[in-house]
Amino acid sequence: MAQGTPLLPLMLSFLLLFLSIGTKVVQCVEHKQVLYLDKFQWKELKHVSKCVPQQSSEYPYLDSKQSPQVRRENGATILEMKQRDYCSGHIKNWDETLQHRLVSDDRRVQSLQLRIKKQVSSHIEDLSSTQIPLTSGVKLQTLNYIVTIELGGRKMTVIVDTGSDLTWIQCKPCISCYDQQDPFFDPSLSHSYGEIMCNSSTCQSLSNATGYSGVCGTKRPSCNYLVSYGDGSYTRGELARDYLNLSSTAVPDFVFGCGRNNKGLFGGASGLMGLGRSQLSLVSQTSTNFSGTFSYCLPSTDTEDSGSLILGESFSVFKNSTPITYTNMISNPLLSTFYLLNLTGISIGGVALQSPGLSNGGILIDSGTVITRLAPSVYRALRTEFLQQFSGYPPAPSYSILDTCFNLTGYEELDIPTLKLRFEDSVEMTVDVMGMFYVVKTDASQVCLAIASLTYEDELGIIGNYQQKNLRVIYDTKNSKLGFAEEICSYNL
């Protein structure tokens, strides 16, 4: 009589096989994200004739809902963040706009690397002997997000930049200014406006904030400043004080640049908000109000969606879907104005990259740079692994700084390998699927991996805003730490 196979061991074998397959499926899903290409359909932006309506009879026809909003909630000041093009007026050619951003972004990164090298070598330029470059045809279109503030009783739209320190706006009378959507700030109409003298300690602090020392004006002893972005864009004028109002938070004697000579296309905004770490940054000047803490959440699309810039420690206003995890900022006296992190690893689709360049560690996180930059050896390792996992799609020509491109015409959804950056204390930043591809052409015939290589191995890596989408990024300067949490970004939630 033949013996039958014991049922219990057989059933256990099938169970183990099922669990093994199930685990692999779960791991596969965990390491991929679904990208729906219809989310990249750029809507025709409504023409915004003025970024900020003023509460006066001068602009009775303006709808206040056009303006990026500001509110107070649970002790925090929340500023609505709009994409820079919101104040740029009518965009006729999205393809041209998207392509131009990459060219300008490359020049910004070159400018940052030059500034870093200058600070490391402790080279501070004297403003009195500095000539503004005349090759200034480049239009700076990479500082992508704007908010509304009120300075000297006037509302104005400014670009948010963690890679800059001095807040500045265009002022009357203006010797040479770029076009902006709203009237220039007129100091003569503000009763709280005052110039800063060139022999003051505030004037002397310009060298750390801008890389240029302040000097005396030619007609009066006011402090003259210069901020040059290295790509032909710059602002030059007098250092001044005025009353800053952020919702119901008052900041008397706020120090800013009153720009009389400014070059570059800053998206039609009135100026720039510096969120760096120097004494003159908005973060430092409002430390008694907000304890040196701010955070932002950048929306996933380039149309009319909103994110938020939150000033203060009130975490109850966050809408994060995952816990906040913190990593330490790197302390570097030579680069004290930048936000530096210790990058310890990168994985793509669950596969950890192996590259000698990862041992360099330091990386800059910046809201003004668009595309993340990695050391050449690290980028090559990432690109190789990405192409192994994302295979079978027709290639497309490279464009500008992006060399890994595909023709995705006709595809509706894609499985994208998940990109994770690992920092000190095992903190991980998961890049949202909307930050993985940069669409060069809106018909999806040229879609590129949104990561680029630096030119040299010893240059400092940069985490750009494109890879920070749908994340709450918290800057705690008092405790020198930076936090990440996943969040669907919206001002109104």
PAMI-29621 format. One record per residue (C-alpha): residue in three letters; x, y, z. Coordinates in steps of 0.001 Angstrom, whole numbers, padded with zeros to 6 digits, always signed. Each point is the difference from the previous one (the first is absolute). Example, Ala and Ser with C-alpha at 12.3 -4.5 7.8 and 13.67 -1.06 7.14 Angstrom:
<atoms>
ALA+012300-004500+007800;SER+001370+003440-000660;
</atoms>
This chain:
<atoms>
MET+000000+000000+000000;ALA+001543+003270-001147;GLN+000650+002658+002671;GLY-001542+003415-000559;THR+001963+003246+000426;PRO-000577+001437+003514;LEU-002467+002872-000332;LEU+001266+002217+002842;PRO+003575+000488-001322;LEU-001393+000574-003506;MET-002441+002644+001234;LEU+002768+001712+001974;SER+002173+000080-003117;PHE-002781+001634-002032;LEU-000624+002511+002810;LEU+003668+000964+000180;LEU+000139+000344-003794;PHE-003122+002234+000031;LEU+001388+002188+002781;SER+003321+000311-001836;ILE-001718+001087-003222;GLY-002260+002384+001923;THR+002954+001606+001756;LYS+001753+000573-003308;VAL-003152+001564-001467;VAL-000323+002339+002986;GLN+003677+000930-000263;CYS-000411+000620-003743;VAL-002977+002308+000617;GLU+001863+001766+002811;HIS+002942+000811-002269;LYS-002086+001372-002881;GLN-002393+002904-000409;VAL-002671+000493-002667;LEU+000342+003122-002131;TYR-003096+001196-001854;LEU+001177+002040-002958;ASP-003245+001950-000257;LYS+001114+001857+003152;PHE+002570+001736-002196;GLN-002680+001660-002127;TRP+000821+003699+000320;LYS-003066+002179+000213;GLU-000046+003385-001626;LEU+000726+002386+002867;LYS-002418+002818+000505;HIS+001613+003324-000693;VAL+000661+001703+003326;SER+000301+003710-000659;LYS+001170+000708+003539;CYS+001545-002488+002442;VAL-001166+001867+003082;PRO-003051+002251+000243;GLN+000478+003019+002268;GLN-002749+001030+002372;SER-000505+003425-001506;SER-001943+001748-002709;GLU+003047-000301-002258;TYR-001019-003572-000979;PRO-003771-000269+000598;TYR-000372-002581-002776;LEU+002296-002615+001484;ASP-001318-003199+001564;SER+001767-000730+003298;LYS-000229-003737-000711;GLN+002673+000437-002673;SER+002588+000698+002676;PRO+001862-002779+001817;GLN-001641-000005+003419;VAL+001332+000325+003582;ARG-001647-001166+003220;ARG+000655-000761+003691;GLU-000894-003395+001433;ASN+000881-001529+003386;GLY+002838+002455+000546;ALA+001605-000523-003422;THR+000099+002358-002980;ILE-000954-001821-003203;LEU+000835+001524-003396;GLU-001474-001444-003168;MET+002707-001010-002495;LYS-000699+000349-003709;GLN+002096-001150-002919;ARG+002120+002845-001360;ASP-001841+000079-003342;TYR-003186+001030+001810;CYS+001255+003591-000167;SER+001638-000293-003401;GLY-003116+000800-001986;HIS-001208-001949-003028;ILE+002188-002985-000980;LYS-000339-000612-003713;ASN+002476-002848-000405;TRP+000319-002518+002836;ASP+002670-002022-001835;GLU+002232+003048-000255;THR-000607+000918+003645;LEU+000822-003494+001284;GLN+003157-000221-002093;HIS+001216+003475+000971;ARG-000229-000869+003677;LEU+002622-002712-000406;VAL+002454+002349-001681;SER-000483+002593+002733;ASP+000182-002637+002731;ASP+003414-001074-001234;ARG+001248+003571+000279;ARG-001367+000300+003535;VAL+001848-003167+001060;GLN+003218+001318-001530;SER-000566+003216+001957;LEU-000513-001913+003265;GLN+003150-002064-000544;LEU+001982+003179-000665;ARG-001405+001611+003138;ILE+000870-003086+002060;LYS+003576+000035-001274;LYS+000280+003706+000831;GLN-001228-000555+003551;VAL+002299-002965+000545;SER+002936+002141-001107;SER-001313+002848+002222;HIS+000005+002324-002981;ILE-002261+002996+000622;GLU-000273+002549-002775;ASP-000022+003736+000627;LEU-003138+001507-001491;SER+001784+003248-000809;SER+002289-001812-002420;THR-002581-002450-001388;GLN-001376+000426-003484;ILE-003405-001442-000795;PRO+000343-002402-002942;LEU-001340+001385-003260;THR-000669-003440-001487;SER-003371+000050+001695;GLY-002351-001312-002650;VAL-000654-003148+002016;LYS-003444-000116+001574;LEU-000081-001559+003452;GLN-003051-002286-000064;THR+000996-002597+002557;LEU-001111+001470+003323;ASN-003390-001550-000351;TYR-002271+000859+002922;ILE-001524+003277+001131;VAL-001800+001296+003118;THR-001639+003268+001043;ILE+001373+002250+002732;GLU-000856+003519+001167;LEU+002880+002454+000358;GLY-000412+003667+000830;GLY-003773-000351-000327;ARG+000216-001415-003550;LYS-000755-003572-000991;MET+002470-001551-002399;THR+000912-003352-001496;VAL+003496-001378+000608;ILE+001843-003129-001064;VAL+000921-002467+002779;ASP+003662-001074+000032;THR+001821-001979+002709;GLY+003244+000469-001951;SER-000049+003797+000530;ASP+000096+002132+003142;LEU-000886+003595-000757;THR-003668+000783-000668;TRP-000302+002725-002640;ILE-002636+001760-002099;GLN+000034+002456-002899;CYS-000297+003617+001106;LYS-000843+003417-001403;PRO+001740+001881-001435;CYS+001447-002865-001985;ILE+003080+000579-002152;SER-000348-003288-001871;CYS-002594-002639+000924;TYR-001535-003102-001533;ASP-003733-000125-000726;GLN-002244-001036+002873;GLN-003764-000406+000156;ASP-000602+002443+002864;PRO+001171+003581+000678;PHE+003481+000505+001432;PHE+000314+000622+003718;ASP+000180+003729+000721;PRO+001944+000698+003231;SER-001305+003578+000125;LEU-003521-001355+000666;SER+001069-002001+003055;HIS+000224+001830+003335;SER+002035-002850+001529;TYR+002677-000195-002726;GLY+003585+000839+000893;GLU+003424-000458-001585;ILE+002838-001853+001710;MET+003295+001813+000412;CYS+003183-001346-001536;ASN+001928+000082+003296;SER-002510-002277+001769;SER+000535-003623+001009;THR-003037-000908-002129;CYS+001748+001331-003095;GLN+003150-001929+000905;SER-002011-003243+000214;LEU-000696+000193-003745;SER+003239-001800-000828;ASN-001186-003208+001670;ALA-003489+000256-001491;THR+000869+000909-003584;GLY+003737-000521-000512;TYR+000443+003742-000598;SER+000851+002584+002609;GLY-002267+003036+000339;VAL+001316+003468-000852;CYS-001084+003601+000486;GLY-002257+001644-002542;THR+001399+002761-002200;LYS-002432+002719+001119;ARG-000795-001038+003593;PRO+001503-002423+002552;SER-002536-002743-000651;CYS+001052-003651-000353;ASN+000090-001241-003603;TYR-000401-003724-000716;LEU+000463-002348-002951;VAL-001267-003538-000519;SER+001242-001649-003187;TYR-001376-003372-001019;GLY+002946-000795-002254;ASP-002107-000419-003149;GLY-000399+003652-000901;SER-002873+000565+002444;TYR+000549+002377+002908;THR-001508+002569+002346;ARG+001688+003143+001234;GLY-001247+002784+002275;GLU-000164+001218+003583;LEU-000371-002027+003162;ALA-003089+001207+001882;ARG-002474-000718+002821;ASP-003775-000039-000017;TYR-003027-001525+001685;LEU-000602-003586-001148;ASN-003417-001545+000525;LEU-000501-003779-000385;SER-003705-000509+000579;SER-000395+001240+003604;THR+003697-000382+000816;ALA+001785+003356+000067;VAL+003743+000337-000585;PRO+001091+003628+000592;ASP+003260+001215-001534;PHE+000294-002930-002391;VAL+003254+000321-001970;PHE-000274-000447-003781;GLY+001507+001178-003265;CYS-001690+002874-001808;GLY+001064-000824-003553;ARG+000613+002887-002399;ASN+001904-001937-002654;ASN-001275-003524-000647;LYS+000386-002375-002918;GLY-001666-003322-000776;LEU-003473-001381-000574;PHE-001195-000924+003487;GLY-003407-001169-001149;GLY-001602+003419+000275;ALA+000420-000098+003792;SER+000968+003064+002028;GLY+003189-001554+001370;LEU+001336-002891+002044;MET-000349-001378+003536;GLY+003301-001273+001406;LEU-000444-003039+002272;GLY+003687-000809+000489;ARG+001818-000151+003336;SER+001876+003295+000223;GLN-000806+002849+002376;LEU-001877+001906-002721;SER-002315-002835-001113;LEU-003696+000138+000796;VAL+000457-003142+002126;SER+002535+001721+002262;GLN-001840+003322+000161;THR-003234-001711+001076;SER+001591-002491+002414;THR-001761+001563+003010;ASN-003330-000413-001818;PHE+000443-003469-001493;SER+002955-001514+001946;GLY+002053-000416-003163;THR-002380-002640-001377;PHE-001724-000078-003374;SER-001280-002635-002386;TYR-001460-000302-003459;CYS-001947-002427-002133;LEU+000387+000368-003763;PRO-002940-001042-002206;SER+000445-002737-002580;THR-001011+001857-003152;ASP+001116+003143-001803;THR-003438+001512-000532;GLU-002170+001818+002508;ASP+000348-002366+002969;SER+001149+001461+003300;GLY+002374-001098+002715;SER+000809+001644+003302;LEU+002870+001698+001796;ILE-000509-000248+003770;LEU+001945+002216+002403;GLY+000095-001337+003554;GLU+000044-003201+002049;SER-003737-000801+000034;PHE+000087-003492-001502;SER-003764-000369+000501;VAL-000577+001877-003265;PHE+001949-002577-002011;LYS-001966-002501-002099;ASN+002742-002622-000227;SER-000973-003630-000647;THR+003220-001493+001400;PRO+001899+000819+003226;ILE+002612+002751-000109;THR+003544-001357+000156;TYR+002938+002303+000699;THR+003610-000024-001083;ASN+002781+002302+001174;MET+001195+002894-002096;ILE+003727-000022-000680;SER+001917+002739+001781;ASN+002505+001595-002369;PRO+001306+003445+001063;LEU+001097+000734-003574;LEU-003498-000708-001369;SER-002001+001206+002993;THR-002792+001625-002040;PHE-000957-003203-001849;TYR-002128-002948+001109;LEU+002281-003030-000216;LEU-000879-003627+000728;ASN+002011-003196+000307;LEU-001074-002268-002889;THR+000886-003593+000946;GLY-001707-001989-002743;ILE-002355-000141-002989;SER-002273-002807-001159;ILE-001987-000399-003201;GLY-002755-002588-000106;GLY+001270-001465+003274;VAL+003545-000479-001319;ALA+002688+001865+001936;LEU+002469+001825-002243;GLN+003679-000779+000263;SER+002175+002990-000811;PRO+003194+001462+001487;GLY-001550+003450-000420;LEU-002496-000728+002792;SER+002847+000120+002503;ASN+000246+003771-000535;GLY-003128+000354+002156;GLY-000982+003666-000162;ILE-002927+001161-002136;LEU-001815+003345-000176;ILE-003813+000200+000156;ASP-001316+003011-001926;SER-003453+001316-000886;GLY+001342+002079-002899;THR+001751-002701-002029;VAL-002418-002056-002106;ILE+001825-003234-000909;THR+001970-002068+002529;ARG+003725-000253-000759;LEU+002256-002896+000997;ALA+003730-000631-000289;PRO+000834-001591-003399;SER+000809-003437+001457;VAL-003200-000051+002089;TYR-002126+001140-002936;ARG+001463-002691-002272;ALA-000857-002687+002564;LEU-003554+001339+000356;ARG-000515+000279-003752;THR+001277-003551-000620;GLU-002291-001509+002643;PHE-002999+002050-001139;LEU+000407-001164-003621;GLN+000198-003621+001134;GLN-003319+000307+001840;PHE-001765+002377-002404;SER+000614-001831-003267;GLY-001884-000623-003217;TYR-001006+003601-000679;PRO+001093+001787-003188;PRO+002851+002442+000585;ALA-000132+003709-000792;PRO+002797+002536-000509;SER+001600+001546+003074;TYR-000824+003610+000762;SER+002239+002571+001653;ILE+001146-001431+003367;LEU-002235-003110-000236;ASP+001478-002974-001868;THR-002371-002879+000843;CYS-003111+000604-002081;PHE-002879-002026-001434;ASN-002785+000320-002532;LEU-003106-000799+002045;THR-002591+001099-002549;GLY-003072-002205+000285;TYR+000699-001208+003540;GLU-002583+000816+002655;GLU+001660-001362+003123;LEU+003427-001328+000907;ASP+001599-001942+002850;ILE+002950+002105+001160;PRO+002749-001329+002292;THR-000140+001819+003347;LEU+002940+002297+000747;LYS+001056+000392+003633;LEU+002725+002181+001479;ARG+001418-001125+003343;PHE+001515+002398+002514;GLU+001678-000119+003383;ASP-002011-001808+002742;SER-001539-002281-002687;VAL-002420+002732-001091;GLU-001471-000625-003459;MET-001482+002448-002475;THR-002235-001706-002556;VAL-000243+001937-003252;ASP-003611+000367-001129;VAL-000787-001592-003348;MET-000779+003468-001439;GLY+003611+000960+000685;MET+001529-002855-001988;PHE-000564+001170-003581;TYR+000374+003403-001620;VAL-002211+000435-003058;VAL+001908+001952-002637;LYS-002826-000252-002537;THR-003614+000002+001106;ASP-000985-002741-002464;ALA+002308-002337+002029;SER+002277-000603-002997;GLN+002962+001162+002091;VAL-000211-000904+003693;CYS+003216-000130+002034;LEU+001201-001323+003331;ALA-000007+003144+002165;ILE+003488-000475+001455;ALA+003221+001416-001434;SER+003727-000394+000458;LEU+002356+002640+001330;THR+003020+000826-002108;TYR+002658-000938+002546;GLU+000242-002637+002711;ASP+000967+002502+002711;GLU-003013+002289-000557;LEU-002744+000079+002626;GLY-003149-001972-000774;ILE-003359+001828+000066;ILE-003521-001251+000760;GLY-002229+002082-002284;ASN-003616+001015+000498;TYR-001227-002395-002703;GLN+000875-002939+002261;GLN-001568+001692+003059;LYS-003575-000073-001303;ASN-002755-001270+002306;LEU+002333+000023+002996;ARG-000177+002102+003140;VAL+003593+001189+000423;ILE+000641+001468+003467;TYR+002992+002246+000712;ASP+000796+000242+003725;THR+002956+002383+000091;LYS-000008+000324+003801;ASN+000707-003722+000456;SER+001850-000293-003337;LYS-002147-002812-001381;LEU-002179-000558-003060;GLY-003117-002159-000196;PHE-001928-001802-002743;ALA-003558-001304-000156;GLU-002251-000943-002904;GLU-002893+002407-000577;ILE-002388+000789-002823;CYS+000737+003691-000333;SER-002877+002436+000082;TYR-000487+003390+001611;ASN-003722-000558+000531;LEU-000048-003459+001593;
</atoms>
